[in-house]
Amino acid sequence: MTTGVFAPTAVDILMDETSGDMALVQGEATFSEGLQAIAQGARIRFNLWRGEWLWNAAEGLPMLSEVMARGIPLDDIRGVFSRGLLLVPGVRSVTRLEVSRLSATRELVVDFVAKTNAGLLAASDFAPFVLSYAR
């Protein structure tokens, strides 16, 4: 009999970080594993806005009301993304999370470091998460 916490390896279909489409390697679908799969899960979580998914309107981050609305303090926005990260399978804790507003381009940049079942995940090791709020 084994004791301790079972921590399965994260696995997902590999997605292209730029387009969000399924990535093909030599014409075939492939999988992401470990930190890459957890980073992909974070990107998916950050890109799903509450109310956007037809089958579960409560799923997703409250982007319109708690991130994109005028006058929201950066600390509150950090909280939204931190709570979202903790919902990603494999993420155990968020050790650092920074949100920057780029007023010249009307973008929001999220940078983080998280402890995961597969090791330390730094957002800087993958394509940055940039949210454009230009309308």
C-alpha positions as CSV (number, residue, x, y, z in Angstrom):
1,M,0.0,0.0,0.0
2,T,1.3,3.4,-0.9
3,T,0.9,6.6,1.2
4,G,1.1,10.2,0.3
5,V,-0.5,12.4,-2.2
6,F,-1.0,11.0,-5.7
7,A,0.2,13.6,-8.2
8,P,-0.6,12.5,-11.8
9,T,1.4,14.0,-14.6
10,A,-0.5,16.7,-16.5
11,V,-1.2,15.7,-20.1
12,D,-3.2,17.6,-22.7
13,I,-3.5,18.0,-26.5
14,L,-0.8,20.4,-27.6
15,M,-2.2,23.8,-28.6
16,D,-0.4,26.5,-30.6
17,E,0.4,29.3,-28.1
18,T,-0.2,32.0,-30.7
19,S,-3.4,30.9,-32.5
20,G,-4.9,28.7,-29.8
21,D,-5.5,26.0,-32.5
22,M,-4.4,22.4,-32.1
23,A,-0.7,22.1,-32.9
24,L,0.3,19.5,-35.5
25,V,3.7,18.0,-35.5
26,Q,4.5,16.4,-38.9
27,G,0.8,16.5,-39.6
28,E,-0.2,14.7,-36.5
29,A,-1.8,15.8,-33.2
30,T,0.6,15.5,-30.3
31,F,0.4,16.0,-26.5
32,S,1.8,18.4,-24.0
33,E,3.0,17.0,-20.7
34,G,4.2,18.2,-17.3
35,L,5.0,21.9,-17.0
36,Q,4.1,22.5,-20.7
37,A,0.6,21.1,-20.1
38,I,0.1,23.1,-16.9
39,A,1.3,26.3,-18.6
40,Q,-1.2,25.5,-21.4
41,G,-3.9,25.0,-18.8
42,A,-3.1,28.4,-17.3
43,R,-3.4,30.0,-20.8
44,I,-6.7,28.4,-21.4
45,R,-8.0,29.4,-17.9
46,F,-6.9,33.1,-18.6
47,N,-8.5,33.1,-22.0
48,L,-11.9,31.8,-20.8
49,W,-14.2,34.7,-19.8
50,R,-17.1,34.1,-17.5
51,G,-20.3,33.8,-19.5
52,E,-18.5,32.8,-22.7
53,W,-18.9,29.0,-22.5
54,L,-22.4,28.0,-23.6
55,W,-22.6,24.9,-21.4
56,N,-21.5,26.6,-18.2
57,A,-21.8,30.3,-18.1
58,A,-20.4,30.4,-14.6
59,E,-17.1,29.0,-15.7
60,G,-14.2,31.3,-16.5
61,L,-12.7,34.5,-15.1
62,P,-14.8,37.6,-14.4
63,M,-13.0,39.6,-17.1
64,L,-15.6,42.2,-17.8
65,S,-16.7,42.9,-14.2
66,E,-13.4,42.5,-12.3
67,V,-10.6,43.0,-14.8
68,M,-11.6,45.1,-17.8
69,A,-13.9,47.6,-16.0
70,R,-12.7,51.1,-15.5
71,G,-10.9,51.9,-12.2
72,I,-10.3,48.3,-11.0
73,P,-7.1,48.4,-8.8
74,L,-4.2,46.2,-9.9
75,D,-4.3,44.3,-6.6
76,D,-7.9,43.2,-7.4
77,I,-6.9,42.1,-10.9
78,R,-3.9,40.2,-9.4
79,G,-6.4,38.4,-7.2
80,V,-8.6,37.3,-10.1
81,F,-5.6,35.8,-11.9
82,S,-4.2,34.2,-8.8
83,R,-7.5,32.5,-8.0
84,G,-7.7,31.4,-11.6
85,L,-4.2,29.9,-11.5
86,L,-5.1,27.9,-8.4
87,L,-8.0,26.3,-10.4
88,V,-5.5,24.9,-13.1
89,P,-5.0,21.2,-12.5
90,G,-1.4,20.6,-11.2
91,V,-1.0,24.1,-9.7
92,R,-0.3,23.8,-6.0
93,S,0.4,27.5,-5.1
94,V,1.2,30.9,-6.6
95,T,4.5,32.3,-5.4
96,R,4.5,35.5,-7.5
97,L,2.0,37.2,-9.7
98,E,2.4,40.5,-11.3
99,V,0.0,42.4,-13.6
100,S,1.1,45.4,-15.6
101,R,-1.0,47.8,-17.6
102,L,0.6,49.0,-20.9
103,S,-1.4,52.2,-21.4
104,A,0.3,53.0,-24.8
105,T,-1.0,49.7,-26.3
106,R,-4.0,49.2,-24.0
107,E,-2.8,45.8,-22.9
108,L,-2.6,43.9,-19.6
109,V,0.4,41.6,-19.1
110,V,0.3,38.8,-16.5
111,D,3.5,37.3,-15.2
112,F,3.7,34.6,-12.5
113,V,5.6,31.9,-10.8
114,A,3.7,28.9,-9.5
115,K,4.6,25.7,-7.7
116,T,3.1,22.7,-9.5
117,N,3.0,18.9,-9.3
118,A,5.6,19.0,-12.1
119,G,8.0,21.6,-10.6
120,L,8.2,25.3,-10.7
121,L,6.3,27.0,-13.5
122,A,7.4,30.5,-14.6
123,A,5.2,32.3,-17.1
124,S,8.4,33.8,-18.6
125,D,9.4,30.3,-19.8
126,F,6.4,30.3,-22.2
127,A,4.7,32.8,-24.5
128,P,3.6,35.8,-22.3
129,F,-0.1,36.2,-21.5
130,V,-1.1,39.6,-22.9
131,L,-4.7,40.7,-22.8
132,S,-5.7,43.5,-25.1
133,Y,-8.5,45.7,-23.8
134,A,-8.6,48.1,-26.8
135,R,-12.1,48.4,-28.1
